[in-house]
């Protein structure tokens, strides 16, 4: 049993390393390597991964650690002065996505539940991809980067009412106590954010001792990150959002900023499991048989999301260059869409075909996003007014 564990980790790590080196030459993000590895080691090819549910749960840890890092990096004080912009973009984006899917769904005779679900799914962008891209390009603390991060944060918050809506559409009654608990959790988080902005949060004691002890740093980081994630989940909110709040707690004070960096290797490791789980769930035969439909829908989603977000960025007084760039950044479908689709499937709101086509399209939009960004960047730098400043 132990030798199987070691051999499995060794083979998986070696395969991921080879794929990363290959994709690096093609200028593709590393998560593509994780998805391909999940496909290869899943039940449809080599059948190395016997319990995909465990892999999926490990991947959720990666999402939590990612959101913790985001909270640690983001300039919450600046975001508070521009709070209405990301909120407006996120809410209107969902409304426009619903209108778009209603038009398409009416033509294709979809059920209303399917229309609403697909609208939810395409309106959520990938925090994992966008934040890593902005951090890599050094734009995460730029004006556009902060607004884009704010939109992603608002989307993550809106996942909670989306989950409640799916439960309601399935006929599962949500008790009044659960609704009250969610509302109380939301109010507490708002108060926490307000305290973070006004810098009235408590300071972590024993700073000198912690700075000199790396092991202590790691477990203090884990305690704060997963403790807040657990509290957030108990209130019926996303555990990832609770981890974001924990990151804010760490990041508001420069003296404790290093705690977030201590968990970066763990974030990379567990994020790999999230995308491995996605690859395991993909049906290769279904993908090949429906490749034309998947490509067509993926390109359409990238174009529609880019257009909607670019218009919304422009309406919130960003330059055309930033608006087109921001629209392209948010054009792909995100990891929380996998969560929504998995929930919808478990609630029997969708069939196997819709589940697999959505899974494939979501993955493919992530894969195409790098090429899409290159196309948009090539376009905006050819515009005569690309140096236009925000007003």
C-alpha positions in Angstrom: 0.0 0.0 0.0 2.8 2.4 1.0 4.8 1.6 -2.2 1.7 2.3 -4.3 1.4 5.7 -2.7 5.1 6.6 -3.3 5.1 5.2 -6.8 1.8 7.1 -7.6 3.2 10.4 -6.3 6.5 9.9 -8.1 4.9 9.1 -11.5 2.3 11.8 -11.1 5.0 14.4 -10.2 7.2 13.3 -13.1 4.4 13.5 -15.6 3.3 16.9 -14.4 6.9 18.2 -14.6 7.3 17.0 -18.2 3.9 18.6 -19.2 4.9 21.9 -17.5 8.2 22.0 -19.3 6.4 21.4 -22.6 3.6 23.9 -22.0 6.1 26.5 -20.8 7.6 26.5 -24.3 4.1 27.0 -25.7 3.5 29.8 -23.2 0.6 28.0 -21.6 -0.4 28.2 -17.9 0.6 25.4 -15.7 -2.9 24.3 -14.8 -3.3 22.9 -18.3 -0.6 20.4 -17.4 -2.6 19.4 -14.3 -5.8 18.9 -16.3 -4.0 16.7 -18.9 -2.4 14.7 -16.1 -5.8 14.2 -14.6 -7.0 12.9 -18.0 -4.1 10.5 -18.4 -4.2 9.1 -14.8 -8.0 9.0 -14.6 -10.1 5.8 -15.1 -10.3 6.3 -18.9 -6.6 5.9 -19.6 -4.1 4.6 -17.0 -6.5 4.4 -14.1 -4.0 5.4 -11.5 -6.3 7.7 -9.6 -8.8 5.4 -7.8 -10.7 7.9 -5.7 -11.4 11.1 -7.6 -13.5 12.4 -4.7 -10.4 12.6 -2.5 -8.5 14.4 -5.2 -11.4 16.9 -5.5 -11.4 17.5 -1.8 -7.7 18.2 -1.8 -8.2 20.6 -4.7 -10.7 22.6 -2.5 -7.8 23.2 -0.1 -5.9 24.8 -3.1 -8.8 27.2 -3.7 -8.8 28.1 0.0 -5.1 28.8 0.0 -5.4 30.8 -3.3 -8.0 33.1 -1.8 -5.9 33.5 1.3 -3.0 34.7 -0.9 -5.3 37.1 -2.8 -6.5 38.7 0.5 -2.9 39.0 1.5 -1.9 40.9 -1.7 -4.9 43.1 -2.5 -5.0 46.7 -1.5 -8.3 46.7 0.3 -8.1 50.4 1.2 -8.0 51.4 -2.5 -10.7 48.9 -3.3 -13.0 50.4 -0.7 -12.9 53.8 -2.5 -13.9 52.1 -5.7 -16.2 49.4 -4.3 -19.2 50.3 -6.5 -17.3 49.6 -9.7 -16.5 45.9 -9.2 -19.9 45.3 -7.6 -21.7 47.0 -10.5 -19.7 45.1 -13.1 -20.3 41.7 -11.3 -24.1 42.2 -10.9 -24.8 43.6 -14.3 -22.6 40.9 -15.9 -24.9 38.2 -14.3 -28.0 40.1 -15.6 -26.6 40.4 -19.1 -25.4 36.7 -19.1 -29.0 35.7 -18.2 -30.4 37.8 -21.0 -27.9 36.2 -23.5 -28.7 32.7 -22.3 -32.4 33.4 -22.3 -32.3 34.3 -26.0 -30.2 31.3 -26.8 -32.2 29.0 -24.5 -35.5 30.1 -26.0 -34.3 29.3 -29.5 -32.9 25.9 -28.3 -36.0 25.2 -26.1 -34.0 24.9 -22.8 -35.7 24.7 -19.5 -35.7 27.9 -17.3 -33.6 26.1 -14.7 -30.9 25.3 -17.4 -31.0 28.9 -18.6 -30.4 30.2 -15.1 -27.7 27.7 -14.3 -25.7 28.4 -17.6 -26.1 32.1 -17.0 -24.6 31.6 -13.5 -21.7 29.5 -14.9 -20.6 31.7 -17.7 -20.7 34.8 -15.5 -18.0 33.4 -13.1 -14.4 34.0 -14.1 -11.4 32.1 -12.9 -9.7 33.6 -9.8 -6.9 31.0 -10.1 -6.0 32.0 -13.6 -6.5 35.8 -13.5 -4.8 36.3 -10.1 -1.8 34.2 -11.1 -1.6 36.0 -14.5 -1.8 39.5 -12.9 0.8 38.5 -10.2 3.1 37.2 -13.0 2.8 40.4 -15.0 3.1 42.6 -12.0 -0.3 44.2 -12.6 -2.1 42.9 -9.5 -1.6 46.2 -7.7 -2.3 48.4 -10.7 -5.7 50.3 -11.0 -7.0 47.8 -13.5 -5.6 44.9 -11.5 -7.4 46.0 -8.4 -10.7 46.6 -10.1 -10.4 43.2 -11.8 -9.6 41.5 -8.5 -12.6 43.3 -7.0 -14.9 41.9 -9.7 -13.6 38.4 -9.0 -14.1 38.9 -5.3 -17.7 40.0 -5.9 -18.3 37.0 -8.1 -17.0 34.7 -5.3 -19.5 36.4 -2.9 -22.3 36.0 -5.4 -21.7 32.3 -5.6 -23.5 31.9 -2.2 -26.9 33.2 -3.4 -26.3 31.2 -6.6 -26.0 28.0 -4.6 -29.2 28.9 -2.6 -31.0 29.6 -5.9 -30.0 26.1 -7.2 -31.2 24.4 -4.1 -34.5 26.4 -4.4 -35.0 25.4 -8.0 -34.4 21.7 -7.2 -37.2 21.8 -4.7 -35.0 21.5 -1.6 -36.4 23.8 1.0 -33.9 25.9 2.9 -34.9 26.5 6.5 -35.3 30.0 7.9 -32.6 29.2 10.4 -30.1 28.6 7.6 -31.1 31.8 5.8 -30.7 33.8 9.1 -27.3 32.2 9.6 -26.1 33.2 6.1 -27.3 36.8 6.7 -25.6 37.0 10.0 -22.4 35.7 8.5 -22.6 38.2 5.7 -23.1 41.1 8.2 -20.1 39.9 10.3 -17.9 39.8 7.2 -19.0 43.3 6.2 -18.1 44.6 9.7 -14.8 42.7 9.5 -14.0 44.3 6.1 -14.9 47.7 7.5 -12.5 47.2 10.4 -9.8 46.1 8.0 -10.2 49.2 5.9 -10.1 51.5 9.0 -7.1 49.4 10.3 -8.7 48.6 13.6 -8.0 44.9 13.4 -5.9 43.3 16.2 -2.2 42.7 15.7 -0.7 39.3 16.0 1.5 39.0 19.1 5.0 37.5 19.4 6.1 39.1 16.1 9.8 38.7 16.7 9.5 35.1 17.8 7.3 34.3 14.8 9.7 36.0 12.3 12.6 33.8 13.5 10.7 30.5 13.4 9.6 29.2 10.0 7.6 26.3 11.3 5.7 28.6 13.6 4.9 30.8 10.6 3.5 28.0 8.6 1.1 26.7 11.4 0.0 30.2 12.4 -0.8 30.8 8.7 -2.7 27.5 8.5 -4.6 28.2 11.7 -5.8 31.6 10.6 -6.5 30.6 7.0 -8.4 27.4 7.6 -10.0 28.7 10.8 -11.6 31.6 9.0 -12.5 29.2 6.1 -14.3 26.9 8.6 -16.1 29.8 10.2 -17.3 31.1 6.9 -18.5 27.6 5.8 -20.4 27.2 9.1 -22.3 30.4 8.4 -23.3 29.0 5.0 -20.8 31.1 3.0 -18.0 30.0 0.8 -14.9 28.7 2.7 -12.7 30.3 0.1 -14.2 33.7 1.0 -13.4 33.1 4.6 -9.8 32.4 3.6 -9.8 35.7 1.7 -10.8 37.5 4.9 -8.0 35.7 6.7 -5.6 36.9 4.0 -6.8 40.5 4.6 -6.1 40.0 8.3 -2.5 39.0 7.5 -1.9 41.5 4.7 -3.2 44.7 6.4 0.0 44.7 8.6 3.4 44.8 6.9 4.9 43.1 9.9 2.9 39.9 9.3 2.8 40.1 5.5 5.3 37.2 5.3 2.8 34.7 6.6 1.0 34.5 3.3 4.3 33.8 1.5 5.0 30.9 3.8 2.0 29.0 2.4 2.8 29.5 -1.3 4.3 26.0 -1.8 1.2 24.5 -0.2 -1.1 26.6 -2.5 0.8 25.4 -5.6 0.6 21.8 -4.5 -3.1 21.7 -3.6 -4.2 23.8 -6.6 -2.7 21.1 -8.8 -5.1 18.6 -7.2 -8.1 20.9 -8.0 -7.3 20.8 -11.7 -6.3 17.2 -11.6 -9.9 16.5 -10.4 -11.2 18.4 -13.4 -9.2 16.3 -15.7 -10.4 13.1 -14.0 -14.0 14.0 -14.6 -13.7 14.8 -18.3 -15.0 12.2 -20.6 -12.5 11.8 -23.4 -14.8 9.9 -25.7 -17.5 12.6 -25.2 -15.0 15.3 -25.8 -13.8 13.8 -29.2 -17.4 13.2 -30.4 -18.5 16.7 -29.6 -15.3 18.6 -30.3 -16.9 20.9 -32.9 -19.7 21.9 -30.6 -17.3 22.4 -27.7 -14.9 24.7 -29.7 -17.8 26.7 -31.1 -19.4 27.3 -27.7 -16.0 28.1 -26.1 -15.2 30.7 -28.6 -18.7 32.2 -28.3 -18.3 32.3 -24.5 -14.9 34.1 -24.7 -16.3 36.6 -27.2 -19.5 37.3 -25.3 -17.8 37.6 -21.9 -15.1 39.8 -23.3 -17.7 42.1 -24.9 -19.9 42.3 -21.8 -17.0 43.0 -19.5 -15.3 45.5 -21.8 -18.6 47.5 -22.0 -19.0 47.4 -18.3 -15.4 48.4 -17.6 -15.8 51.3 -20.0 -19.1 52.4 -18.3 -17.3 52.5 -15.0 -14.9 55.1 -16.5 -11.9 53.0 -17.5 -10.0 53.7 -20.8 -10.9 51.7 -23.9 -7.5 50.0 -23.6 -8.1 48.9 -20.0 -11.7 48.0 -20.8 -10.8 45.6 -23.6 -7.9 44.2 -21.6 -10.1 43.7 -18.5 -12.8 42.1 -20.6 -10.3 39.6 -22.0 -8.9 38.8 -18.5 -12.4 37.9 -17.3 -13.5 36.1 -20.5 -12.9 32.5 -19.4 -15.2 30.4 -17.2 -13.9 29.9 -13.6 -13.3 27.1 -11.1 -16.4 28.0 -9.1 -18.5 27.1 -12.2 -17.3 23.5 -11.7 -18.6 23.7 -8.1 -22.0 25.0 -9.4 -22.3 22.4 -12.1 -21.3 19.5 -9.8 -24.0 20.8 -7.3 -26.6 21.0 -10.1 -25.8 17.5 -11.2 -26.2 16.1 -7.7 -29.5 18.0 -7.4 -30.5 16.4 -10.8 -31.1 19.8 -12.4 -29.1 18.7 -15.5 -28.4 15.5 -17.3 -25.1 13.9 -18.2 -24.9 15.6 -21.6 -25.3 19.1 -20.2 -22.8 18.2 -17.3 -20.1 17.0 -19.7 -20.5 19.7 -22.3 -20.3 22.4 -19.6 -17.3 20.7 -18.0 -15.6 20.5 -21.4 -16.4 24.1 -22.4 -15.2 25.5 -19.1 -11.9 23.6 -19.4 -11.5 24.7 -23.0 -12.2 28.4 -22.3 -9.4 28.2 -19.7 -7.1 26.6 -22.3 -7.9 29.2 -25.0 -7.7 32.2 -22.6 -3.9 32.7 -23.1 -4.4 32.8 -26.9 -7.4 35.1 -26.5 -5.4 37.5 -24.4 -2.6 37.6 -27.0 -5.2 38.4 -29.7 -6.8 41.2 -27.6 -3.4 42.6 -26.6 -2.4 42.7 -30.2 -5.6 44.5 -31.0 -5.5 47.2 -28.3 -1.9 48.2 -29.0 -2.9 48.9 -32.6 -5.7 51.2 -31.6 -4.8 54.9 -32.1 -6.1 55.8 -28.7 -4.6 53.0 -26.7 -2.8 55.4 -24.5 -6.0 57.0 -23.5 -6.2 57.7 -19.7 -9.1 56.9 -17.4 -11.3 59.8 -16.6 
